[in-house]
């Protein structure tokens, strides 16, 4: 089942104008144990996005990891990525599942809305993302998703649960305890002085919770 792969650190790439640095930083996260990466790029042109997505997919394949593309089904299909993440206004989930087929990962942003998550799961997503878990430097105006929301969603929905927004190694444990399967992290991971070590810290949090 795809869902069995959906646990642990979920690295989301930061805005980066330096393709070599982006690859180096993602490889460091993979070396630290991360096995799911989302390529999120709101600033590069299409040729740059294609080149970076291909390079990232080659890299994640070497580590046995999964690459998801943010908001762009066509790009995901073109590079053979393992899946797609869609926001509320980024496309129809039922259509996305039909295009991707049953073996690709489909994720959806559900903000702090359990009803929206129920609709997404009915449309065939593999995971739903709730956020912001904490105040987020990436999306400072995002509504807050309480720990109780993750717990209720886990009990009610047949999908993996992803927490996103303002997550750090220090504030992550309550989210894992509240049944978050994935922790989506940008700043605390890629802004760390040692990305591999930070990724390993996140992975250990999940191992400790399972022990």
KOLSE-443703 format. One line per field, with one value per residue (C-alpha): residue number from 1; x, y, z. Coordinates in Angstrom, 2 decimals, decimal comma. Each point is the difference from the previous one (the first is absolute). Layout:
N
num: [NUM_...]
east: [X_...]
north: [Y_...]
up: [Z_...]
This chain:
211
num: [1_2_3_4_5_6_7_8_9_10_11_12_13_14_15_16_17_18_19_20_21_22_23_24_25_26_27_28_29_30_31_32_33_34_35_36_37_38_39_40_41_42_43_44_45_46_47_48_49_50_51_52_53_54_55_56_57_58_59_60_61_62_63_64_65_66_67_68_69_70_71_72_73_74_75_76_77_78_79_80_81_82_83_84_85_86_87_88_89_90_91_92_93_94_95_96_97_98_99_100_101_102_103_104_105_106_107_108_109_110_111_112_113_114_115_116_117_118_119_120_121_122_123_124_125_126_127_128_129_130_131_132_133_134_135_136_137_138_139_140_141_142_143_144_145_146_147_148_149_150_151_152_153_154_155_156_157_158_159_160_161_162_163_164_165_166_167_168_169_170_171_172_173_174_175_176_177_178_179_180_181_182_183_184_185_186_187_188_189_190_191_192_193_194_195_196_197_198_199_200_201_202_203_204_205_206_207_208_209_210_211]
east: [0,00_1,25_-0,98_2,58_2,69_-1,62_1,60_2,83_1,60_-1,53_2,55_-1,46_2,50_0,49_0,11_3,50_1,56_3,06_-0,79_3,25_-0,58_-3,57_1,22_2,75_-2,44_-2,55_2,72_1,03_-3,59_-0,10_3,32_-1,57_-2,80_-2,74_-1,89_-2,67_0,73_-2,31_1,34_-1,69_1,11_-2,03_2,71_1,89_-1,06_-1,33_3,28_1,79_-2,75_0,21_3,78_-0,08_-2,85_1,87_3,17_-1,87_-1,74_3,31_1,32_-2,95_0,06_3,59_-1,11_-3,15_-2,08_-3,19_-0,23_-3,28_-0,64_-1,91_-3,03_1,13_-1,36_1,45_3,50_-0,36_-1,03_2,76_2,80_-1,53_-0,35_-1,62_-2,86_-1,56_-1,15_-2,92_-1,37_-3,67_0,13_2,59_-2,18_-2,75_1,08_-2,15_1,46_3,50_-0,46_-1,25_3,07_2,48_-1,51_-0,21_3,72_1,05_-0,23_-2,61_-0,07_-2,26_0,14_-2,99_1,11_-1,90_-3,18_-1,01_-2,97_2,34_2,23_-2,93_-0,77_3,64_0,19_-3,20_1,68_2,87_2,86_2,67_0,69_-1,57_2,00_-1,26_1,61_1,26_0,96_1,93_0,56_1,72_2,59_-1,01_-3,74_-0,40_-3,75_-0,91_-2,71_1,22_-0,55_-0,15_1,51_-3,54_-0,80_2,74_-1,31_-3,60_1,05_2,01_-2,98_-2,41_1,92_1,58_3,08_3,40_0,04_2,59_0,76_1,44_0,81_2,62_1,22_3,34_1,73_-0,93_-3,75_-0,48_-0,53_-3,57_-0,99_1,34_-1,75_-3,22_0,29_1,78_1,61_2,02_1,67_0,37_2,94_1,72_1,78_1,08_1,49_1,59_0,98_1,88_3,81_0,17_-2,94_0,85_0,20_-3,28_-1,73_1,32_-1,41_-3,46_0,22_1,01_-3,12_-2,12_2,12_-0,34_-3,76_-0,22_2,18]
north: [0,00_3,47_1,21_-2,19_2,23_3,17_0,40_2,17_3,25_1,55_2,45_2,88_1,90_3,70_2,73_-0,20_1,68_-2,27_-3,41_-1,57_1,13_-1,32_-3,44_0,02_0,97_-2,62_-2,65_0,94_-0,51_-3,38_-0,97_0,79_-2,48_2,01_-2,14_2,34_3,33_2,56_2,27_3,35_2,83_3,19_2,14_-1,90_-0,06_-3,20_-1,19_0,46_-1,86_-2,88_-0,26_0,17_-2,49_-2,49_0,44_-0,36_-3,14_-1,56_0,88_-1,35_-3,20_-0,62_0,14_-2,07_3,07_1,45_3,34_1,89_3,11_2,92_1,16_-1,26_-3,34_0,42_0,51_-3,01_-2,22_1,38_-0,84_-3,22_1,33_-2,18_2,41_3,43_2,33_2,30_3,01_0,95_1,96_-2,10_-2,51_-2,58_-2,90_-2,58_1,04_-0,03_-3,55_-1,08_1,51_-1,35_-3,46_-2,09_-0,46_3,63_2,06_2,75_2,48_2,96_3,11_0,06_2,94_-0,34_-1,42_-3,58_0,10_0,97_-2,90_-2,43_1,18_-0,40_-3,55_-0,89_1,31_-2,45_1,82_-1,95_2,69_3,22_2,94_2,16_3,31_2,19_-2,15_2,96_3,59_-0,37_2,31_-1,36_0,65_2,37_0,49_-3,71_-1,15_-2,11_-3,75_-1,22_-3,28_-1,22_0,37_-2,48_-2,48_0,30_-0,30_-3,14_-1,64_1,00_-0,13_-2,83_1,95_1,04_3,27_2,69_2,95_3,15_3,52_1,33_-3,46_-0,36_-2,92_1,56_0,35_-3,11_-2,71_1,05_-0,25_-3,54_-0,88_1,42_-2,50_2,00_-2,50_2,61_3,23_2,39_2,30_2,75_2,60_-2,08_-2,59_1,96_2,89_-2,29_0,23_-3,78_-1,15_-3,70_0,09_1,90_-2,51_-2,82_1,75_0,03_-3,65_-0,91_1,71_-2,48_-2,93_1,06_0,31_-3,52_-1,52]
up: [0,00_-0,84_3,43_1,68_-1,57_1,31_3,39_1,21_-1,10_-3,13_-1,40_-2,01_-2,08_0,71_-2,62_-1,43_-3,03_0,18_-1,49_1,21_3,54_-0,13_-1,04_2,63_2,74_-1,01_-0,16_3,53_1,18_-1,75_1,56_3,37_-0,60_-1,67_-2,52_-1,37_-1,69_-1,53_-2,72_0,58_-2,26_-0,39_-1,59_-2,73_-3,64_-1,58_-1,60_3,33_1,85_-2,45_0,28_3,80_0,28_-2,19_2,03_3,28_-1,22_-1,00_3,46_1,97_-2,05_1,09_3,62_-0,46_0,84_-1,50_-1,80_-0,09_-2,07_1,44_-2,00_-3,42_-1,22_-3,49_1,40_2,28_-2,91_-2,21_2,43_1,34_3,54_2,63_0,59_0,24_2,74_-0,76_1,83_0,10_-3,27_-1,83_-1,77_0,37_2,19_-1,77_-3,35_1,49_1,25_-3,43_-1,67_2,52_0,28_3,16_0,61_0,43_3,17_0,10_2,87_0,72_2,16_2,32_2,16_3,29_-1,50_0,81_-2,39_-2,83_0,96_-0,14_-3,54_-1,00_1,35_-1,85_-3,17_0,44_1,72_1,88_2,56_1,17_1,35_2,85_0,87_1,25_2,95_1,42_-1,17_-3,36_-1,59_-3,42_0,42_2,98_-0,55_-0,19_2,43_2,92_0,05_3,60_1,19_0,68_-3,70_-0,91_2,55_-1,19_-3,64_0,68_1,66_-2,74_-3,27_-1,95_-1,01_1,25_1,95_-0,68_2,28_-1,55_1,08_2,40_1,02_1,77_1,67_3,35_-0,66_-2,15_2,68_0,93_-3,68_-0,30_3,27_-1,49_-2,89_-2,70_-2,37_-1,88_1,08_-2,93_0,67_-1,95_2,13_3,00_-2,33_-2,82_2,25_2,37_0,15_-0,53_-2,13_0,18_3,79_0,23_-2,26_2,18_3,07_-1,55_-0,95_3,55_1,33_-1,95_1,12_3,63_-0,35_-1,44_2,73]
